[in-house]
């Protein structure tokens, strides 16, 4: 197991995804329009991201694993689109 952090662009993009998930979930709590299942699926998709970022292996497999978590959620739900958020943040570090 590596003790290496993910490269900065990936770290920033992953943090953006976690940030969006956090404020989205917070906003969902003030309405009954979102199911608990969707909230569960969102956090199921992202809860391992901080640990993955901390134990980055420095290979393509780490990035595939991270994308797999994002895609699992995206395949079930229309929003937020986690992989799209991640990719946008990778392209634009000012986000």
Backbone as JSON Lines, residues from 0, in Angstrom:
{"i":0,"aa":"X","n":[0.85,-1.19,0.0],"ca":[0.0,0.0,0.0],"c":[0.88,1.24,0.0]}
{"i":1,"aa":"X","n":[0.52,2.19,-0.82],"ca":[1.29,3.41,-0.95],"c":[0.8,4.46,0.06]}
{"i":2,"aa":"X","n":[1.73,5.3,0.46],"ca":[1.37,6.44,1.31],"c":[1.43,7.73,0.51]}
{"i":3,"aa":"X","n":[1.43,7.6,-0.79],"ca":[1.53,8.73,-1.7],"c":[0.16,9.35,-1.93]}
{"i":4,"aa":"X","n":[0.11,10.67,-1.93],"ca":[-1.13,11.37,-2.27],"c":[-1.29,11.41,-3.79]}
{"i":5,"aa":"X","n":[-2.51,11.51,-4.22],"ca":[-2.78,11.67,-5.65],"c":[-2.13,12.96,-6.14]}
{"i":6,"aa":"X","n":[-1.8,13.02,-7.43],"ca":[-1.26,14.26,-7.99],"c":[-2.25,15.41,-7.79]}
{"i":7,"aa":"X","n":[-1.72,16.61,-7.7],"ca":[-2.56,17.77,-7.38],"c":[-3.78,17.94,-8.27]}
{"i":8,"aa":"X","n":[-3.69,17.8,-9.59],"ca":[-4.92,17.97,-10.4],"c":[-6.01,16.96,-10.03]}
{"i":9,"aa":"X","n":[-5.63,15.74,-9.76],"ca":[-6.61,14.71,-9.38],"c":[-7.15,15.0,-7.99]}
{"i":10,"aa":"X","n":[-6.28,15.4,-7.09],"ca":[-6.7,15.76,-5.73],"c":[-7.71,16.9,-5.76]}
{"i":11,"aa":"X","n":[-7.42,17.94,-6.52],"ca":[-8.35,19.08,-6.63],"c":[-9.7,18.65,-7.21]}
{"i":12,"aa":"X","n":[-9.66,17.84,-8.27],"ca":[-10.9,17.41,-8.92],"c":[-11.72,16.52,-7.99]}
{"i":13,"aa":"X","n":[-11.05,15.63,-7.28],"ca":[-11.75,14.75,-6.33],"c":[-12.36,15.56,-5.19]}
{"i":14,"aa":"X","n":[-11.63,16.55,-4.71],"ca":[-12.18,17.4,-3.65],"c":[-13.38,18.19,-4.16]}
{"i":15,"aa":"X","n":[-13.38,18.55,-5.41],"ca":[-14.53,19.25,-5.98],"c":[-15.77,18.35,-5.97]}
{"i":16,"aa":"X","n":[-15.57,17.08,-6.32],"ca":[-16.68,16.13,-6.31],"c":[-17.23,15.98,-4.89]}
{"i":17,"aa":"X","n":[-16.35,15.83,-3.92],"ca":[-16.79,15.69,-2.53],"c":[-17.52,16.96,-2.07]}
{"i":18,"aa":"X","n":[-17.0,18.11,-2.46],"ca":[-17.64,19.38,-2.1],"c":[-19.06,19.46,-2.69]}
{"i":19,"aa":"X","n":[-19.19,19.13,-3.96],"ca":[-20.51,19.18,-4.6],"c":[-21.46,18.18,-3.93]}
{"i":20,"aa":"X","n":[-20.97,16.99,-3.62],"ca":[-21.81,16.0,-2.94],"c":[-22.26,16.51,-1.58]}
{"i":21,"aa":"X","n":[-21.37,17.18,-0.88],"ca":[-21.71,17.69,0.46],"c":[-22.79,18.76,0.38]}
{"i":22,"aa":"X","n":[-22.6,19.78,-0.47],"ca":[-23.62,20.83,-0.49],"c":[-24.91,20.37,-1.15]}
{"i":23,"aa":"X","n":[-24.82,19.43,-2.09],"ca":[-26.03,18.9,-2.7],"c":[-26.85,18.14,-1.67]}
{"i":24,"aa":"X","n":[-26.19,17.3,-0.9],"ca":[-26.89,16.55,0.14],"c":[-27.5,17.49,1.17]}
{"i":25,"aa":"X","n":[-26.75,18.49,1.56],"ca":[-27.28,19.48,2.51],"c":[-28.55,20.11,1.96]}
{"i":26,"aa":"X","n":[-28.51,20.5,0.69],"ca":[-29.69,21.12,0.08],"c":[-30.86,20.15,-0.03]}
{"i":27,"aa":"X","n":[-30.57,18.89,-0.28],"ca":[-31.62,17.89,-0.37],"c":[-32.36,17.7,0.95]}
{"i":28,"aa":"X","n":[-31.72,17.99,2.05],"ca":[-32.36,17.76,3.35],"c":[-33.52,18.71,3.61]}
{"i":29,"aa":"X","n":[-33.63,19.77,2.83],"ca":[-34.73,20.71,3.07],"c":[-35.92,20.45,2.15]}
{"i":30,"aa":"X","n":[-35.9,19.33,1.46],"ca":[-37.01,18.97,0.57],"c":[-37.3,17.48,0.69]}
{"i":31,"aa":"X","n":[-38.48,17.13,0.29],"ca":[-38.84,15.71,0.26],"c":[-38.77,15.14,-1.15]}
{"i":32,"aa":"X","n":[-38.19,15.91,-2.08],"ca":[-38.15,15.51,-3.49],"c":[-37.06,14.5,-3.82]}
{"i":33,"aa":"X","n":[-36.17,14.21,-2.88],"ca":[-35.06,13.3,-3.14],"c":[-35.18,12.11,-2.2]}
{"i":34,"aa":"X","n":[-34.99,10.94,-2.75],"ca":[-35.13,9.73,-1.93],"c":[-33.88,9.5,-1.08]}
{"i":35,"aa":"X","n":[-34.09,8.82,0.03],"ca":[-32.96,8.41,0.86],"c":[-32.05,7.48,0.09]}
{"i":36,"aa":"X","n":[-32.61,6.71,-0.84],"ca":[-31.81,5.8,-1.66],"c":[-30.81,6.58,-2.51]}
{"i":37,"aa":"X","n":[-31.23,7.7,-3.07],"ca":[-30.32,8.5,-3.88],"c":[-29.2,9.09,-3.01]}
{"i":38,"aa":"X","n":[-29.57,9.57,-1.84],"ca":[-28.55,10.1,-0.93],"c":[-27.57,9.0,-0.54]}
{"i":39,"aa":"X","n":[-28.1,7.83,-0.24],"ca":[-27.24,6.7,0.1],"c":[-26.3,6.37,-1.07]}
{"i":40,"aa":"X","n":[-26.84,6.29,-2.27],"ca":[-26.02,5.96,-3.43],"c":[-24.93,7.01,-3.68]}
{"i":41,"aa":"X","n":[-25.27,8.26,-3.47],"ca":[-24.28,9.32,-3.65],"c":[-23.11,9.13,-2.68]}
{"i":42,"aa":"X","n":[-23.41,8.92,-1.42],"ca":[-22.34,8.76,-0.43],"c":[-21.65,7.41,-0.54]}
{"i":43,"aa":"X","n":[-22.35,6.41,-1.04],"ca":[-21.71,5.12,-1.32],"c":[-20.65,5.31,-2.41]}
{"i":44,"aa":"X","n":[-20.95,6.16,-3.37],"ca":[-20.01,6.4,-4.47],"c":[-18.78,7.18,-4.03]}
{"i":45,"aa":"X","n":[-18.93,8.09,-3.09],"ca":[-17.79,8.97,-2.78],"c":[-17.1,8.68,-1.45]}
{"i":46,"aa":"X","n":[-17.67,7.83,-0.62],"ca":[-17.08,7.69,0.72],"c":[-15.66,7.13,0.7]}
{"i":47,"aa":"X","n":[-15.27,6.39,-0.33],"ca":[-13.92,5.84,-0.4],"c":[-12.92,6.78,-1.07]}
{"i":48,"aa":"X","n":[-13.39,7.85,-1.66],"ca":[-12.49,8.75,-2.38],"c":[-11.39,9.34,-1.49]}
{"i":49,"aa":"X","n":[-11.69,9.85,-0.3],"ca":[-10.59,10.39,0.51],"c":[-9.51,9.34,0.82]}
{"i":50,"aa":"X","n":[-9.92,8.12,1.1],"ca":[-8.93,7.07,1.37],"c":[-8.13,6.74,0.11]}
{"i":51,"aa":"X","n":[-8.79,6.67,-1.02],"ca":[-8.09,6.4,-2.27],"c":[-7.07,7.5,-2.57]}
{"i":52,"aa":"X","n":[-7.44,8.74,-2.35],"ca":[-6.53,9.87,-2.57],"c":[-5.29,9.75,-1.66]}
{"i":53,"aa":"X","n":[-5.48,9.26,-0.44],"ca":[-4.36,9.12,0.51],"c":[-3.44,7.96,0.16]}
{"i":54,"aa":"X","n":[-3.93,6.96,-0.53],"ca":[-3.12,5.77,-0.83],"c":[-2.93,5.59,-2.33]}
{"i":55,"aa":"X","n":[-2.77,6.69,-3.02],"ca":[-2.64,6.68,-4.47],"c":[-1.44,5.82,-4.88]}
{"i":56,"aa":"X","n":[-1.65,4.93,-5.82],"ca":[-0.6,4.0,-6.23],"c":[0.27,4.56,-7.34]}
{"i":57,"aa":"X","n":[-0.1,5.68,-7.88],"ca":[0.7,6.31,-8.91],"c":[0.6,5.62,-10.26]}
{"i":58,"aa":"X","n":[-0.47,4.88,-10.47],"ca":[-0.65,4.2,-11.75],"c":[-2.06,4.48,-12.28]}
{"i":59,"aa":"X","n":[-2.31,4.01,-13.48],"ca":[-3.62,4.24,-14.1],"c":[-4.74,3.54,-13.35]}
{"i":60,"aa":"X","n":[-4.41,2.49,-12.62],"ca":[-5.44,1.73,-11.88],"c":[-6.12,2.6,-10.81]}
{"i":61,"aa":"X","n":[-5.37,3.45,-10.17],"ca":[-5.96,4.34,-9.15],"c":[-7.02,5.24,-9.77]}
{"i":62,"aa":"X","n":[-6.7,5.81,-10.92],"ca":[-7.66,6.69,-11.59],"c":[-8.86,5.9,-12.08]}
{"i":63,"aa":"X","n":[-8.66,4.7,-12.58],"ca":[-9.78,3.85,-12.99],"c":[-10.69,3.54,-11.81]}
{"i":64,"aa":"X","n":[-10.1,3.26,-10.65],"ca":[-10.89,2.97,-9.45],"c":[-11.74,4.18,-9.07]}
{"i":65,"aa":"X","n":[-11.14,5.35,-9.07],"ca":[-11.88,6.56,-8.72],"c":[-13.03,6.78,-9.7]}
{"i":66,"aa":"X","n":[-12.77,6.65,-10.97],"ca":[-13.82,6.83,-11.98],"c":[-14.92,5.78,-11.84]}
{"i":67,"aa":"X","n":[-14.55,4.58,-11.46],"ca":[-15.53,3.52,-11.27],"c":[-16.56,3.93,-10.21]}
{"i":68,"aa":"X","n":[-16.09,4.51,-9.1],"ca":[-17.01,4.97,-8.05],"c":[-17.96,6.03,-8.59]}
{"i":69,"aa":"X","n":[-17.42,6.98,-9.34],"ca":[-18.24,8.06,-9.89],"c":[-19.25,7.53,-10.89]}
{"i":70,"aa":"X","n":[-18.81,6.63,-11.75],"ca":[-19.68,6.08,-12.78],"c":[-20.81,5.24,-12.2]}
{"i":71,"aa":"X","n":[-20.55,4.54,-11.11],"ca":[-21.6,3.73,-10.49],"c":[-22.8,4.6,-10.1]}
{"i":72,"aa":"X","n":[-22.51,5.76,-9.53],"ca":[-23.59,6.67,-9.17],"c":[-24.25,7.25,-10.44]}
{"i":73,"aa":"X","n":[-23.42,7.71,-11.37],"ca":[-23.93,8.36,-12.57],"c":[-24.84,7.45,-13.39]}
{"i":74,"aa":"X","n":[-24.6,6.16,-13.34],"ca":[-25.44,5.23,-14.09],"c":[-26.83,5.08,-13.48]}
{"i":75,"aa":"X","n":[-26.95,5.39,-12.2],"ca":[-28.24,5.25,-11.51],"c":[-29.06,6.53,-11.48]}
{"i":76,"aa":"X","n":[-28.39,7.68,-11.45],"ca":[-29.08,8.93,-11.17],"c":[-28.71,10.01,-12.19]}
{"i":77,"aa":"X","n":[-29.64,10.94,-12.39],"ca":[-29.43,12.02,-13.35],"c":[-28.53,13.14,-12.84]}
{"i":78,"aa":"X","n":[-28.52,13.33,-11.53],"ca":[-27.71,14.42,-11.0],"c":[-27.36,14.15,-9.53]}
{"i":79,"aa":"X","n":[-26.3,14.75,-9.06],"ca":[-25.27,15.42,-9.85],"c":[-24.46,14.42,-10.65]}
{"i":80,"aa":"X","n":[-23.94,14.83,-11.79],"ca":[-23.13,13.96,-12.64],"c":[-21.67,14.03,-12.14]}
{"i":81,"aa":"X","n":[-21.31,13.06,-11.33],"ca":[-20.04,13.1,-10.62],"c":[-18.83,13.05,-11.55]}
{"i":82,"aa":"X","n":[-18.85,12.17,-12.53],"ca":[-17.68,12.08,-13.42],"c":[-17.54,13.36,-14.25]}
{"i":83,"aa":"X","n":[-18.62,13.94,-14.65],"ca":[-18.58,15.21,-15.39],"c":[-18.0,16.32,-14.51]}
{"i":84,"aa":"X","n":[-18.39,16.36,-13.27],"ca":[-17.85,17.35,-12.32],"c":[-16.35,17.13,-12.16]}
{"i":85,"aa":"X","n":[-15.94,15.88,-12.01],"ca":[-14.53,15.53,-11.86],"c":[-13.74,15.98,-13.1]}
{"i":86,"aa":"X","n":[-14.22,15.63,-14.28],"ca":[-13.52,15.98,-15.52],"c":[-13.44,17.49,-15.72]}
{"i":87,"aa":"X","n":[-14.51,18.17,-15.41],"ca":[-14.52,19.64,-15.55],"c":[-13.49,20.26,-14.61]}
{"i":88,"aa":"X","n":[-13.42,19.76,-13.4],"ca":[-12.43,20.29,-12.45],"c":[-11.02,19.93,-12.85]}
{"i":89,"aa":"X","n":[-10.82,18.79,-13.49],"ca":[-9.48,18.45,-14.02],"c":[-9.05,19.44,-15.09]}
{"i":90,"aa":"X","n":[-9.98,19.8,-15.96],"ca":[-9.65,20.72,-17.06],"c":[-9.48,22.16,-16.6]}
{"i":91,"aa":"X","n":[-10.21,22.53,-15.55],"ca":[-10.2,23.92,-15.09],"c":[-9.87,23.96,-13.6]}
{"i":92,"aa":"X","n":[-8.57,24.09,-13.27],"ca":[-8.17,24.07,-11.86],"c":[-8.69,25.25,-11.04]}
{"i":93,"aa":"X","n":[-9.26,26.26,-11.7],"ca":[-9.78,27.41,-10.94],"c":[-11.12,27.13,-10.27]}
{"i":94,"aa":"X","n":[-11.7,25.97,-10.6],"ca":[-13.01,25.62,-10.04],"c":[-12.85,25.15,-8.61]}
